[in-house]
């Protein structure tokens, strides 16, 4: 949310500059509270400061990426071109990072075919982001993504739970609060 708010303040996305308003701050606060509520009682959760900082940096980079993808979509005047450029660029960076981190030939490929859905779903994410961030702004897009992640968590925990886990009321409440946060962040005029 910090990266998304900063992107909107400086007009990094194609929707231009957005002011900081009480509604946008309320939406951010609710999204943060919702994620915290959703994590209540998570037996796997533990605070690891270095990991937390890395996740925050990754989230900020993702928000800036969405602004850049939206700008690329406007510059290319084509959603598909912008998405292909973004996906190819990201894939190239991943290949280089993997090569630096270790031997590419020693990768262990999982046998379960559904595990490879990440790539195609990444393309869908880029397409959706590049097409909607110019209308919503980076912050509302990012908050919508958080809401989508929490709603998907509810569905997965209800339909296809990890062994030993059950759907928690806190996850459902967190998802609902996030949706309210997205709605609040869009109230009033925020164009700078």
N, C-alpha and C positions, 0 to 999 in steps of 0.2 A: 504493500500500500504506500510505503514511503517513496519508492521508486516511481510508482504510478502518479502520485500526487506531484512529485517534482517534475516528471515529464509534462504533466498538464500545466503546471505553473510556468514553465519555460517554453511551452508550445512545441515540444519535440514531436508530438503526434500530428496527424493531418487535420485534426479538428481545431488546431490553434491553441491559444492560451486560455486557460481556465483559472478563475480566481479561487482562492481558498474561501469557502463559505461555511457557515455553521452547519448546513445540511451535509456538505461533503465531509466535514470533520465528524459529524454524528454517524454518517455511514461507515467511515473508517473505524471509529470506536466500536460500533456494533459488530463489524466484521471481526475485529480483534477479540472482542468478548466472546463472540460465537465460536471462534476457533478454540479459545481457551476452554469454554464450556464443553465443546465436542471432545476435548482431550481429557476431561475429568474421568478419573478411574481407569485410564489406559495403563494396563499392567506393564506395557513395554516402554512407557514414557520415562525418561530420565533427562535431567537438564545437563547437556554437554555444551559448554560455552563456545568452543571452537566450531562445533557442528552448527550451533544456532547462528553464529556469525556468518558461516558459509551459506546457510539457507537464506538468511536475510539478504546477503549480497546476490545470491542467485535469483531471488525474487525481484530485487531491484533491477538486475540485468534483464530479466524477463519482461518487466514493464517497459524498459527502454527499448527492448527488441520489438515489442508490439507497436510502439510509436514509430520506430524505424520501418517496420513492415508496412504500416499504414501509409507512411510517406512514400515508400517504394511503390506501393500500389497506385498512389496518385501520380507519381512521376512516370511510371510505366503505362499508366492509363489502362491497366489490365490486371485483374485479380490473379489469373493463372500465372502470368509471367512473374509477378511479384512473389508469389508463393514458391514457384520453382527456384527462383534466385535465392530466396531465403533458405529453402530446404537444402539445396546443393551446397550453399555456403556453410550451413551448419554441419552438414555431413562431412565436408572437407575438414573442418576444425576438429570434429570427433575422430576422424581417421588419424590426423596428425597427433592429437592428444593421446590416442591409444598407442600409437607408434612410440611416442616419447615415454609413456608409462611402462611399456613392456613389449615383448615380442608378439607381433600380430599373429604369428603361426601357432602360438600356444593358447589361443582363445578357445574356450570350451563352449560349444554351441548347445543350448538346451534342446531337448527332443520334443517338448510340447509345442505344437504349432501355434497355439493361441498366444504364446509369449512374444511372438513376432508382430503382434498387432500394434505395438508401440510406434513403429515407423509410419504406417498408414494413418494412425490416429494423430500423429504429430503433423502430418500434412493437413489433415482436416482442421486441427487446431490453428495452424498458420493461416489457412483459408478463411476460417471464421474470424480470426483476429484482424487480418488485413482488410476484411470487408466491413467489420463493425466498428473498429476503433475510430474511424473517421467520423462516425455519427455519435458514438457514446463518449469519446475521449478515453484516454488511457486509464484513468482511475476507475471509471464505471465499468470498463471492460475487465480490469483486474479484479474488482469486487465481484463481478458476475462470474468470473472464473472460480474464485474461492467458493461462491455459492454453489456452482456446478460441482465442484469437488466434494463439498459436504453432502449435497443431495445424492450424488453418486455413491458416496460412502454409505448413506442410509440404505440405498437400493442394494448395494453389494452385500452389506451386513444382513439384510433381510432375506435376500434371494440366494446368495452364494457366499456364506460366511467362511472365514478362515477357521479351520478346526480349532475348537476350544474357545471361540468368541461368539458373542451374541450381540444383537442390535441393542444399543444402550439408549435410554431416553435422552441422555445428554447429547448424543449425536444428532438426534431428531430435533431437539430444541436448538442446538447450534446451527443446523441447516436453516431452520425457520427464521432465526434471528438474522442470519446473513442475508436472506432474501429481503428482509425489512431494511437492512443496511444499504443494499443496492438501491432499493426504492428511495430511501431518504437522500442518498447521494445525488440523485437526479432532480431533486426538488429545487425550484427557484432558478434564476438565471445565474450562470457562473462564467459566462464568456467574458474574457478580459478585453 
